[in-house]
Amino acid sequence: MADTSHAHGKQHDYHIIDPSPWPFVASLGAFIMMFGGVGWMRFHLDQPFNFLGMNLATPWIFFLGLAIVLYTMYAWWSDTIREGQEGAHTPVVSMHLRYGMIMFIASEVMFFVAWFWAFFDASLFPGELVQASRAQVLGGVWPPKGIEVLDPLHLPLFGTVTLLLSGTTVTWAHHAMLEDDRQSLITGLALTVALGLIFSYVQYHEYAHAPFEFAGSIYGATFFMATGFHGVHVIIGTIFLAVCLLRAIRGGFTPHKHFGFEAAAWYWHFVDVVWLFLFFAIYVWGGWGGTIHGAG
């Protein structure tokens, strides 16, 4: 009788994922976050909004969903790391992981395109006759009348230099990993994480002392939405790199197996490039560069 035992083994380079609870758990957490967030922002604690016996006006519903999402991220990515260590990430799978990361970054680029579009639409056409209310509110100029803008040569420039420096340290760490220099890899990653934390603190300080608010101004809304979402991406990237730092300390990367760090480095360079556009467009050109007069 012919031996058919090989027919039951894996005969391809693809990774057939085992059944996982994490897609459902992540969807559940996001659903709870959505209800909690809407209830928290739409209603006040003194105006209860009950749904299925829950008061959605409390922030705890939102934070419950956030906790579920964060735990799912930890558990799901832990499974992915374990699968890679077990050899499931073949060259074909690794290539597809890279394609996935590239597509994810491309989607993030389009996300920021929306905020740039909102900013340039308001700043280039502050006196647009078709939108009479805009011309009335802005006074036909940008920055709007009565808005005191931030000096781009102060904290914004310091934050820019900090992020650019972090781009060099993460590149140093990448090259050190390819050369199997574990100590330089750890040092470069530690410096990058520290610089990311410094940038986040600088942005917090800038927001705390900004001479304008989010509400009641197109300038404030476009400024805080664009730079604020970038700040969130910096925090996410810092956490991403901090996890890579812990893995590097434990010896989790080799010159031939390091896609987790490579993805983090790609993401961090994307964050750097977006900030350069934000700095020159919003801080320098749209704020400090002089008054822009609109049509009409």
Backbone bond lengths (Angstrom), bond angles and torsions (degrees), N, CA, C in turn:
res aa  C-N    CA-C-N  psi(-1)  N-CA   C-N-CA  omega(-1)  CA-C   N-CA-C  phi
1 M - - - 1.475 - - 1.527 109.31 -
2 A 1.324 115.26 135.58 1.465 119.67 -178.80 1.523 110.58 -69.51
3 D 1.351 115.35 147.13 1.461 121.71 178.92 1.531 108.89 -82.20
4 T 1.313 116.52 115.40 1.478 121.49 -178.10 1.524 111.59 -111.19
5 S 1.335 116.51 15.57 1.461 118.57 -177.04 1.522 111.97 -64.05
6 H 1.387 116.56 -29.53 1.463 118.87 -178.84 1.516 111.97 -67.58
7 A 1.340 117.48 -20.63 1.455 121.20 -177.75 1.526 111.95 -67.84
8 H 1.349 115.48 -20.45 1.454 118.85 -178.88 1.529 111.98 -91.03
9 G 1.321 117.26 -5.47 1.456 120.73 179.72 1.524 111.41 -88.08
10 K 1.337 115.51 176.91 1.457 121.38 -179.87 1.511 109.63 -78.23
11 Q 1.344 117.05 121.61 1.453 122.12 -175.70 1.529 112.31 -114.33
12 H 1.348 115.96 24.33 1.466 119.84 -178.51 1.521 108.97 -149.73
13 D 1.355 116.14 171.18 1.464 121.68 -177.95 1.519 113.44 -95.75
14 Y 1.325 117.72 3.71 1.446 120.07 -176.82 1.527 111.19 -89.32
15 H 1.326 115.14 159.05 1.460 120.55 -178.06 1.527 109.25 -104.76
16 I 1.322 116.50 110.01 1.457 121.44 175.96 1.527 106.93 -87.20
17 I 1.314 116.41 107.96 1.460 121.60 -172.81 1.525 110.39 -72.92
18 D 1.326 115.90 136.85 1.460 121.23 174.93 1.523 110.12 -67.34
19 P 1.334 117.66 153.61 1.472 120.04 176.74 1.525 111.06 -53.32
20 S 1.325 116.05 132.40 1.467 121.39 -174.91 1.521 110.25 -131.24
21 P 1.336 117.35 139.82 1.472 120.09 177.38 1.515 113.27 -81.27
22 W 1.360 117.97 -11.47 1.457 120.05 -167.38 1.517 114.91 -68.27
23 P 1.333 122.06 -34.78 1.470 118.78 175.57 1.528 112.64 -59.40
24 F 1.334 116.52 -42.63 1.471 119.52 178.97 1.523 111.18 -67.52
25 V 1.338 116.94 -43.64 1.468 120.53 -179.08 1.525 110.29 -63.86
26 A 1.344 117.37 -40.64 1.459 120.59 178.38 1.530 111.15 -63.13
27 S 1.330 116.87 -42.04 1.470 120.68 178.09 1.522 110.90 -63.25
28 L 1.327 116.30 -40.42 1.462 120.28 178.42 1.524 110.82 -63.31
29 G 1.337 116.58 -44.90 1.459 120.08 178.74 1.513 112.47 -62.27
30 A 1.351 116.85 -42.93 1.464 120.34 178.66 1.527 111.06 -64.34
31 F 1.329 116.52 -37.42 1.472 120.99 178.30 1.530 110.76 -63.44
32 I 1.324 116.55 -44.41 1.469 120.87 178.32 1.528 110.33 -65.24
33 M 1.333 116.88 -40.67 1.468 120.42 176.68 1.519 111.12 -59.93
34 M 1.327 117.13 -41.62 1.464 120.70 -178.54 1.524 110.74 -62.76
35 F 1.317 117.19 -49.27 1.456 119.91 -179.79 1.530 111.07 -64.65
36 G 1.338 116.21 -44.21 1.454 119.51 -179.86 1.515 112.71 -64.94
37 G 1.348 116.22 -40.81 1.454 119.87 -179.61 1.512 112.87 -66.30
38 V 1.348 117.07 -44.13 1.461 120.73 179.07 1.522 110.31 -63.72
39 G 1.334 116.54 -44.97 1.456 119.38 179.65 1.509 112.74 -64.17
40 W 1.315 116.41 -38.65 1.464 121.77 -178.85 1.531 111.30 -67.45
41 M 1.346 116.37 -42.11 1.464 119.59 -178.15 1.529 112.54 -79.95
42 R 1.328 115.90 -32.36 1.470 119.31 -174.08 1.521 112.74 -82.78
43 F 1.312 117.04 -32.94 1.450 120.55 -174.33 1.528 110.25 -122.49
44 H 1.329 115.23 164.85 1.451 121.90 179.00 1.518 109.41 -110.51
45 L 1.316 115.71 162.24 1.457 120.21 -177.96 1.523 112.08 -62.68
46 D 1.325 117.37 -27.16 1.459 119.79 178.91 1.525 112.41 -85.81
47 Q 1.355 115.61 0.95 1.456 121.08 175.02 1.524 108.77 -128.12
48 P 1.330 117.67 78.34 1.468 121.40 -174.28 1.526 111.83 -58.18
49 F 1.305 114.33 142.28 1.458 121.74 174.94 1.521 107.09 -124.98
50 N 1.318 116.09 102.78 1.456 121.25 -173.40 1.517 110.73 -93.15
51 F 1.322 114.57 136.08 1.464 121.84 175.93 1.519 107.58 -142.10
52 L 1.316 115.75 116.03 1.465 121.87 -177.25 1.531 111.18 53.66
53 G 1.315 115.25 40.22 1.458 119.76 177.66 1.513 114.87 81.85
54 M 1.352 118.42 0.79 1.459 121.73 -179.87 1.523 109.86 -106.67
55 N 1.307 115.80 140.14 1.463 121.51 175.77 1.526 108.36 -90.80
56 L 1.328 115.38 102.30 1.460 119.84 -175.57 1.521 112.89 -75.27
57 A 1.333 117.77 -5.93 1.451 119.46 178.40 1.521 112.36 -74.21
58 T 1.314 118.30 -12.99 1.457 121.38 179.24 1.526 110.78 -83.79
59 P 1.320 118.35 143.18 1.475 119.69 -179.65 1.522 113.44 -72.63
60 W 1.339 117.72 -12.79 1.462 119.41 -174.06 1.521 112.75 -67.92
61 I 1.329 117.22 -26.90 1.469 119.23 176.49 1.523 109.61 -64.49
62 F 1.321 115.72 -43.38 1.465 119.93 178.44 1.526 110.76 -62.15
63 F 1.327 117.42 -46.79 1.458 120.44 -176.65 1.528 111.54 -69.82
64 L 1.329 117.84 -26.87 1.463 120.06 173.20 1.521 110.11 -63.79
65 G 1.331 116.57 -46.81 1.460 119.92 177.33 1.518 111.68 -63.52
66 L 1.334 117.12 -39.07 1.462 120.50 178.34 1.524 110.79 -62.94
67 A 1.330 117.38 -41.31 1.470 120.84 178.85 1.525 111.00 -62.65
68 I 1.332 116.48 -39.91 1.474 120.11 178.18 1.525 110.26 -64.16
69 V 1.331 117.02 -43.28 1.466 120.68 -179.73 1.528 110.67 -64.14
70 L 1.336 117.43 -44.78 1.463 120.80 -178.77 1.528 111.03 -64.22
71 Y 1.327 116.55 -41.52 1.473 118.76 178.54 1.525 110.53 -65.65
72 T 1.335 116.68 -38.42 1.466 120.17 178.45 1.518 110.73 -63.19
73 M 1.337 116.91 -40.57 1.463 120.29 177.65 1.524 110.49 -60.32
74 Y 1.324 116.40 -44.77 1.466 120.56 179.63 1.531 111.02 -62.53
75 A 1.322 116.72 -48.73 1.462 120.34 -175.96 1.525 111.90 -69.41
76 W 1.326 116.88 -40.96 1.470 120.59 -177.33 1.523 110.43 -67.24
77 W 1.330 117.31 -45.68 1.469 119.65 179.35 1.526 111.65 -70.38
78 S 1.327 117.41 -28.63 1.466 119.74 174.00 1.525 109.98 -63.37
79 D 1.331 116.38 -40.84 1.464 120.33 176.39 1.526 110.57 -62.99
80 T 1.342 116.79 -40.13 1.458 120.08 179.97 1.529 111.22 -64.54
81 I 1.329 116.93 -41.95 1.465 120.73 177.70 1.522 110.24 -62.84
82 R 1.322 115.85 -43.77 1.470 119.75 -179.88 1.520 110.76 -62.71
83 E 1.335 117.35 -41.33 1.456 120.47 178.95 1.530 111.11 -61.93
84 G 1.343 116.15 -38.74 1.458 118.79 177.46 1.511 112.04 -65.86
85 Q 1.319 117.06 -39.44 1.461 120.96 178.78 1.523 111.77 -67.43
86 E 1.321 116.51 -27.14 1.464 120.74 178.93 1.525 112.84 -84.65
87 G 1.338 117.26 -0.33 1.461 120.51 175.83 1.514 114.93 93.63
88 A 1.346 117.28 9.90 1.465 119.29 -178.30 1.525 112.12 -74.18
89 H 1.335 117.11 -20.22 1.465 119.90 -178.16 1.529 109.71 -90.00
90 T 1.305 114.39 81.06 1.452 122.05 176.56 1.523 109.76 -70.22
91 P 1.338 119.43 170.57 1.471 119.97 177.14 1.521 113.62 -53.49
92 V 1.330 117.33 -37.78 1.463 120.13 179.07 1.521 110.44 -66.93
93 V 1.330 116.91 -44.41 1.464 120.84 179.29 1.526 110.40 -64.25
94 S 1.328 117.91 -42.52 1.462 121.48 178.76 1.522 111.30 -61.00
95 M 1.335 116.08 -39.57 1.460 119.76 177.92 1.528 110.20 -62.62
96 H 1.319 116.95 -41.97 1.462 120.51 -179.70 1.525 111.18 -69.17
97 L 1.324 117.66 -33.56 1.460 120.14 174.42 1.525 110.57 -62.31
98 R 1.316 116.58 -39.35 1.466 120.08 178.13 1.531 110.70 -66.90
99 Y 1.329 116.80 -42.19 1.458 119.64 175.82 1.527 110.79 -58.69
100 G 1.326 115.93 -42.10 1.457 120.22 179.79 1.517 111.99 -62.60
101 M 1.332 116.68 -41.72 1.467 119.90 179.59 1.522 110.71 -67.06
102 I 1.320 116.78 -39.17 1.466 119.95 178.05 1.523 110.81 -62.74
103 M 1.331 117.10 -42.41 1.458 120.50 179.37 1.524 111.07 -67.08
104 F 1.334 116.34 -36.23 1.457 119.97 177.64 1.528 110.71 -63.63
105 I 1.327 117.24 -46.33 1.468 120.52 179.29 1.528 110.22 -63.89
106 A 1.332 117.24 -37.36 1.466 120.27 177.14 1.524 110.86 -61.88
107 S 1.333 116.94 -40.07 1.464 120.06 177.48 1.527 110.75 -66.06
108 E 1.328 117.51 -34.91 1.453 120.87 177.14 1.533 110.87 -67.81
109 V 1.321 116.57 -36.10 1.464 120.14 175.92 1.527 110.24 -58.84
110 M 1.334 116.86 -45.76 1.451 120.38 179.99 1.524 111.34 -66.65
111 F 1.340 116.60 -30.57 1.463 121.01 175.60 1.520 110.32 -60.35
112 F 1.328 116.84 -44.94 1.459 119.97 179.67 1.523 112.01 -75.28
113 V 1.324 117.57 -25.26 1.462 119.94 174.78 1.531 109.97 -57.61
114 A 1.333 116.52 -36.68 1.461 120.33 -179.98 1.524 111.08 -62.30
115 W 1.347 116.36 -42.78 1.473 118.91 -179.80 1.526 111.28 -70.46
116 F 1.330 117.49 -38.28 1.465 119.63 175.64 1.532 110.65 -64.01
117 W 1.325 116.10 -38.50 1.468 119.94 179.51 1.533 109.59 -61.67
118 A 1.335 116.60 -45.34 1.466 120.14 179.68 1.521 110.90 -61.63
119 F 1.337 116.22 -41.52 1.459 120.08 -178.58 1.520 111.45 -66.22
120 F 1.339 117.02 -48.53 1.462 119.57 -176.65 1.530 111.73 -70.84
121 D 1.328 117.25 -31.58 1.462 119.05 177.40 1.519 110.50 -63.66
122 A 1.344 116.72 -40.82 1.461 119.96 -179.97 1.524 111.89 -75.90
123 S 1.338 117.35 -38.30 1.466 120.08 -173.71 1.525 112.97 -80.13
124 L 1.324 117.54 -34.14 1.459 120.12 -179.41 1.528 112.59 -80.04
125 F 1.330 116.56 -24.79 1.474 120.10 -177.92 1.526 110.64 -128.60
126 P 1.338 117.48 57.36 1.463 119.21 -179.18 1.528 113.18 -70.41
127 G 1.344 117.15 -19.68 1.466 120.85 179.64 1.512 112.37 -112.34
128 E 1.325 117.00 28.20 1.458 121.75 -177.62 1.529 110.46 -57.86
129 L 1.344 116.55 120.44 1.459 120.50 -176.33 1.523 112.18 -66.85
130 V 1.338 116.39 -29.62 1.459 119.14 -179.58 1.520 110.44 -64.94
131 Q 1.326 116.56 -29.90 1.461 121.35 179.52 1.535 107.80 -111.96
132 A 1.320 114.78 80.07 1.460 120.66 -174.65 1.526 111.66 -61.03
133 S 1.321 116.45 -35.91 1.468 119.13 -178.79 1.521 110.97 -64.76
134 R 1.336 117.08 -35.77 1.466 119.79 177.93 1.519 110.54 -64.77
135 A 1.319 116.76 -45.91 1.457 119.81 179.98 1.521 111.10 -61.59
136 Q 1.328 116.09 -36.88 1.459 119.91 -179.97 1.522 111.22 -68.37
137 V 1.337 116.76 -41.57 1.462 121.04 -177.65 1.524 111.05 -72.06
138 L 1.332 117.25 -43.38 1.457 121.20 -175.32 1.519 113.22 -84.28
139 G 1.307 116.70 -16.54 1.456 119.57 -176.81 1.512 112.83 76.73
140 G 1.340 116.66 13.46 1.459 120.53 177.38 1.504 114.42 78.64
141 V 1.312 118.41 7.31 1.466 121.12 -179.60 1.531 109.45 -133.34
142 W 1.321 115.01 163.44 1.467 122.33 175.50 1.524 108.60 -136.36
143 P 1.309 120.10 128.15 1.468 127.58 0.83 1.530 111.81 -62.74
144 P 1.324 117.46 153.31 1.467 120.49 -177.69 1.522 111.61 -59.77
145 K 1.298 115.62 154.40 1.452 120.38 177.95 1.526 110.27 -60.43
146 G 1.327 115.99 135.98 1.457 121.21 179.06 1.510 114.43 89.59
147 I 1.343 117.93 -3.89 1.468 121.59 -179.77 1.524 109.29 -94.89
148 E 1.314 115.85 124.49 1.462 121.54 173.64 1.526 108.42 -96.29
149 V 1.312 116.82 115.20 1.462 120.76 -174.45 1.521 110.38 -86.35
150 L 1.342 114.94 163.51 1.460 121.42 178.16 1.528 110.57 -80.35
151 D 1.300 115.79 147.36 1.457 121.35 177.22 1.538 109.10 -77.37
152 P 1.329 118.33 114.58 1.474 119.75 -177.35 1.520 113.45 -66.94
153 L 1.343 117.75 -16.90 1.460 120.26 -179.07 1.525 112.42 -89.51
154 H 1.333 116.71 9.14 1.468 120.76 179.06 1.531 108.79 -107.11
155 L 1.304 118.95 -115.77 1.467 121.79 -177.83 1.533 112.86 -61.48
156 P 1.339 119.89 -40.97 1.476 118.36 178.70 1.526 113.09 -57.56
157 L 1.331 117.52 -41.73 1.460 119.98 179.08 1.533 110.73 -67.02
158 F 1.328 116.79 -40.31 1.460 120.20 177.58 1.531 110.52 -61.15
159 G 1.336 116.55 -43.29 1.464 119.51 177.37 1.511 112.46 -63.81
160 T 1.350 116.35 -36.92 1.460 120.05 178.69 1.526 111.18 -64.09
161 V 1.327 116.51 -46.46 1.465 120.44 178.53 1.526 110.30 -62.09
162 T 1.326 116.71 -38.80 1.467 120.72 179.25 1.524 111.23 -61.64
163 L 1.335 116.60 -45.54 1.469 119.72 -179.71 1.528 111.49 -67.70
164 L 1.333 116.85 -41.15 1.463 119.10 178.03 1.526 110.95 -61.81
165 L 1.322 116.62 -40.03 1.460 120.39 177.82 1.524 110.62 -64.80
166 S 1.337 116.39 -37.83 1.467 119.16 178.47 1.526 111.28 -65.52
167 G 1.343 116.73 -30.73 1.457 119.49 175.85 1.511 112.35 -65.11
168 T 1.333 116.58 -35.08 1.467 119.63 177.66 1.531 111.26 -72.20
169 T 1.330 117.94 -37.98 1.470 120.05 -179.12 1.524 111.42 -69.30
170 V 1.342 117.54 -36.79 1.464 118.47 179.31 1.529 110.02 -71.71
171 T 1.343 117.28 -31.64 1.464 120.10 175.28 1.520 110.55 -68.23
172 W 1.322 116.42 -40.08 1.471 120.81 175.04 1.527 110.50 -59.30
173 A 1.325 116.36 -44.68 1.459 120.41 179.08 1.529 110.91 -62.24
174 H 1.333 116.59 -38.86 1.461 120.38 179.76 1.528 111.23 -63.47
175 H 1.326 116.29 -46.89 1.461 119.80 179.45 1.532 111.03 -65.83
176 A 1.335 116.96 -36.05 1.466 119.94 177.37 1.519 110.98 -62.95
177 M 1.330 116.58 -38.38 1.462 119.44 178.58 1.524 110.86 -65.77
178 L 1.331 117.07 -41.28 1.454 120.06 179.51 1.528 111.64 -64.92
179 E 1.353 116.10 -27.89 1.460 121.11 177.22 1.524 112.31 -90.27
180 D 1.333 116.90 5.10 1.465 123.28 -179.45 1.535 111.60 60.22
181 D 1.341 115.23 35.02 1.465 121.43 176.92 1.531 107.45 -99.19
182 R 1.322 115.95 88.02 1.458 121.13 -171.62 1.527 112.54 -65.43
183 Q 1.311 117.70 -37.46 1.455 120.28 -178.24 1.523 111.67 -66.37
184 S 1.337 116.96 -42.76 1.463 119.85 177.53 1.528 111.12 -67.55
185 L 1.328 116.67 -34.31 1.466 120.67 175.97 1.521 110.12 -59.74
186 I 1.323 116.41 -47.64 1.471 120.59 -179.18 1.525 110.52 -65.12
187 T 1.324 116.81 -42.26 1.465 119.96 -179.48 1.522 111.34 -64.41
188 G 1.333 116.48 -45.27 1.462 119.93 179.81 1.518 112.25 -62.64
189 L 1.339 116.41 -41.26 1.465 119.60 178.90 1.526 111.11 -67.11
190 A 1.330 116.77 -41.37 1.470 120.24 179.61 1.528 110.50 -61.57
191 L 1.336 117.26 -42.36 1.457 120.57 178.20 1.530 111.31 -64.77
192 T 1.322 116.79 -39.31 1.465 120.31 179.85 1.516 110.86 -64.69
193 V 1.328 117.05 -44.18 1.463 120.63 178.21 1.532 110.09 -62.06
194 A 1.331 116.76 -43.18 1.472 120.40 179.46 1.526 111.19 -61.92
195 L 1.329 117.41 -42.43 1.457 120.80 179.17 1.527 111.13 -66.63
196 G 1.333 117.20 -36.47 1.464 120.05 175.65 1.514 111.77 -62.66
197 L 1.338 117.11 -40.89 1.459 120.89 177.61 1.525 111.08 -65.50
198 I 1.333 116.49 -39.34 1.465 120.23 178.14 1.527 110.41 -62.24
199 F 1.334 116.63 -44.27 1.467 119.70 179.13 1.526 110.71 -60.45
200 S 1.330 117.38 -44.00 1.464 120.39 -179.64 1.520 111.06 -62.20
201 Y 1.329 117.26 -39.88 1.467 120.11 178.24 1.526 110.82 -66.27
202 V 1.338 117.12 -41.33 1.460 120.62 178.81 1.523 110.30 -61.62
203 Q 1.332 116.80 -41.12 1.457 119.44 179.66 1.531 111.14 -67.85
204 Y 1.333 116.88 -38.10 1.462 120.12 175.69 1.533 110.14 -60.63
205 H 1.320 116.46 -45.35 1.472 120.71 179.52 1.531 110.38 -62.77
206 E 1.311 116.98 -39.90 1.465 121.36 178.93 1.521 110.58 -63.55
207 Y 1.336 117.19 -44.90 1.462 121.06 179.79 1.525 110.86 -63.97
208 A 1.340 116.16 -39.74 1.462 120.10 -177.34 1.525 111.99 -65.65
209 H 1.313 117.85 -26.04 1.466 121.58 -176.85 1.521 112.32 -115.25
210 A 1.327 118.38 14.83 1.463 120.92 179.50 1.533 109.58 -65.70
211 P 1.335 118.14 137.28 1.472 120.95 -178.66 1.523 113.94 -80.04
212 F 1.319 118.48 7.87 1.458 122.53 177.60 1.526 108.57 -139.15
213 E 1.338 115.76 163.91 1.462 121.03 -176.82 1.521 110.70 -115.57
214 F 1.319 114.39 169.41 1.460 120.35 177.69 1.518 110.56 -67.16
215 A 1.327 116.17 -47.60 1.462 121.03 -174.52 1.518 111.44 -79.31
216 G 1.336 115.47 148.32 1.452 121.24 171.89 1.510 115.60 81.99
217 S 1.337 118.88 8.50 1.462 120.16 -177.93 1.522 109.85 -153.75
218 I 1.332 116.54 130.45 1.458 119.72 174.60 1.524 109.95 -63.11
219 Y 1.334 115.71 -37.36 1.461 119.17 179.41 1.524 110.39 -60.94
220 G 1.326 116.71 -49.73 1.464 119.71 -179.85 1.513 112.44 -63.17
221 A 1.342 117.02 -40.17 1.457 120.20 -178.91 1.522 111.68 -64.49
222 T 1.348 116.92 -48.18 1.464 119.45 -179.10 1.523 111.01 -68.26
223 F 1.338 116.79 -36.69 1.466 120.40 179.49 1.519 111.40 -63.62
224 F 1.315 116.89 -52.69 1.459 119.98 -175.29 1.524 112.46 -71.73
225 M 1.330 117.84 -32.83 1.468 118.99 178.57 1.524 110.64 -67.71
226 A 1.333 116.97 -45.58 1.463 120.04 -177.44 1.529 111.36 -69.93
227 T 1.332 116.33 -53.92 1.465 119.08 -177.76 1.520 111.62 -72.24
228 G 1.332 117.07 -31.37 1.465 119.67 179.64 1.509 112.68 -68.14
229 F 1.332 117.07 -43.13 1.461 118.80 177.62 1.522 110.54 -66.91
230 H 1.327 116.76 -32.99 1.463 117.88 174.17 1.519 110.14 -64.70
231 G 1.330 117.10 -39.84 1.456 120.05 177.12 1.517 112.52 -60.10
232 V 1.334 116.48 -38.51 1.465 120.17 175.82 1.521 110.44 -62.48
233 H 1.323 116.71 -40.09 1.463 120.42 178.23 1.526 111.34 -66.42
234 V 1.320 117.43 -34.45 1.461 119.73 175.97 1.525 110.25 -64.29
235 I 1.330 117.08 -42.84 1.467 120.82 178.47 1.525 110.42 -62.41
236 I 1.332 117.01 -44.49 1.467 120.73 178.61 1.524 110.20 -62.30
237 G 1.344 117.00 -44.69 1.455 120.44 179.20 1.517 112.34 -63.96
238 T 1.340 117.03 -36.80 1.460 120.61 177.74 1.521 110.90 -64.23
239 I 1.330 116.64 -42.67 1.468 119.95 176.76 1.519 110.34 -63.85
240 F 1.324 116.53 -42.33 1.466 122.58 178.08 1.536 110.03 -55.49
241 L 1.330 115.79 -48.49 1.461 120.31 -178.64 1.531 111.59 -71.32
242 A 1.333 117.62 -32.76 1.464 120.41 177.54 1.529 110.67 -64.13
243 V 1.334 116.69 -39.49 1.469 120.01 175.59 1.530 110.14 -63.68
244 C 1.328 116.15 -41.21 1.468 119.82 177.12 1.524 110.69 -63.00
245 L 1.334 117.20 -36.45 1.462 120.61 177.76 1.524 110.71 -62.95
246 L 1.321 117.46 -44.09 1.470 120.77 178.14 1.526 110.65 -62.98
247 R 1.320 116.31 -40.66 1.465 120.01 178.45 1.528 111.02 -66.33
248 A 1.348 116.26 -37.79 1.462 119.32 178.49 1.524 110.75 -65.75
249 I 1.323 117.63 -39.95 1.465 121.03 178.05 1.529 110.88 -61.91
250 R 1.320 116.21 -35.56 1.469 121.33 -180.00 1.531 112.64 -84.49
251 G 1.333 116.51 0.01 1.457 119.82 179.72 1.509 113.88 77.49
252 G 1.334 116.39 32.65 1.461 120.48 -175.81 1.512 114.81 -83.82
253 F 1.342 118.66 -4.43 1.462 121.33 -179.30 1.518 110.26 -119.73
254 T 1.319 115.49 145.89 1.457 122.39 173.18 1.524 107.66 -130.77
255 P 1.334 118.39 164.68 1.470 119.77 178.41 1.517 113.60 -57.85
256 H 1.329 117.83 -19.76 1.462 120.84 -177.72 1.526 112.93 -109.48
257 K 1.336 118.34 -12.37 1.458 122.23 -179.32 1.526 108.08 -132.35
258 H 1.344 115.93 94.34 1.460 117.95 -175.23 1.530 111.84 -156.95
259 F 1.319 117.95 29.27 1.460 118.30 -175.07 1.528 111.68 -62.45
260 G 1.337 118.63 -33.04 1.454 120.59 179.14 1.518 111.74 -55.92
261 F 1.331 116.21 -44.89 1.464 119.72 177.93 1.528 110.79 -71.10
262 E 1.310 117.33 -39.16 1.470 120.68 -179.29 1.522 110.43 -60.79
263 A 1.339 116.77 -41.53 1.461 120.24 178.12 1.522 110.97 -64.31
264 A 1.337 116.86 -40.42 1.464 120.60 177.78 1.523 111.28 -63.41
265 A 1.331 116.87 -40.00 1.470 120.81 179.19 1.528 110.75 -66.16
266 W 1.328 117.41 -42.01 1.463 120.22 176.46 1.521 110.49 -58.86
267 Y 1.319 115.57 -47.21 1.464 120.78 -178.57 1.523 109.89 -60.99
268 W 1.335 117.50 -41.33 1.463 120.84 -177.72 1.526 111.30 -67.33
269 H 1.320 117.31 -38.93 1.467 120.07 176.88 1.534 110.39 -66.00
270 F 1.319 117.43 -36.76 1.462 120.99 175.05 1.527 110.64 -60.71
271 V 1.332 116.64 -43.64 1.466 121.11 178.10 1.528 110.38 -61.01
272 D 1.337 116.80 -41.84 1.470 121.04 178.84 1.528 111.42 -61.04
273 V 1.318 116.58 -47.61 1.468 120.88 -176.27 1.528 110.70 -64.79
274 V 1.332 117.14 -42.69 1.463 120.24 178.75 1.522 110.53 -60.58
275 W 1.346 115.93 -40.01 1.466 117.93 -179.42 1.526 111.73 -64.49
276 L 1.336 117.65 -36.79 1.462 119.56 177.79 1.524 110.99 -59.79
277 F 1.332 116.64 -42.57 1.459 120.06 176.90 1.526 110.83 -64.43
278 L 1.341 116.59 -42.18 1.460 120.12 178.98 1.529 111.21 -63.05
279 F 1.310 116.08 -43.49 1.457 119.98 -177.21 1.520 111.75 -62.05
280 F 1.335 116.43 -49.08 1.460 119.15 -176.68 1.529 112.48 -75.97
281 A 1.340 117.74 -30.49 1.463 119.73 -178.33 1.524 111.70 -80.91
282 I 1.333 117.25 -50.97 1.463 120.60 -172.07 1.520 112.22 -87.23
283 Y 1.325 117.14 -46.23 1.462 119.49 -176.17 1.532 112.46 -79.15
284 V 1.334 116.89 -49.31 1.461 120.44 -173.45 1.524 111.12 -84.54
285 W 1.333 117.01 -61.80 1.467 119.73 -174.69 1.524 112.32 -70.05
286 G 1.330 117.65 -48.27 1.459 120.68 -173.54 1.510 114.79 -84.45
287 G 1.319 118.24 -9.76 1.446 119.41 -177.92 1.499 112.89 -120.96
288 W 1.293 115.71 -64.83 1.458 121.97 -172.94 1.523 112.58 -85.51
289 G 1.343 116.44 -16.10 1.464 119.80 -172.31 1.511 114.49 -74.86
290 G 1.320 118.04 -4.01 1.468 118.35 179.63 1.507 111.34 118.34
291 T 1.309 116.81 165.36 1.449 122.28 -176.95 1.534 111.04 -75.51
292 I 1.332 114.40 131.88 1.463 121.14 179.24 1.514 107.62 -105.25
293 H 1.306 117.41 121.46 1.458 121.98 -179.56 1.524 109.07 -92.99
294 G 1.308 115.10 137.88 1.455 120.00 -179.04 1.506 112.81 -92.33
295 A 1.311 114.04 177.93 1.470 120.18 178.87 1.513 109.99 -69.71
296 G 1.275 114.35 146.92 1.468 119.92 174.98 1.484 113.17 75.90
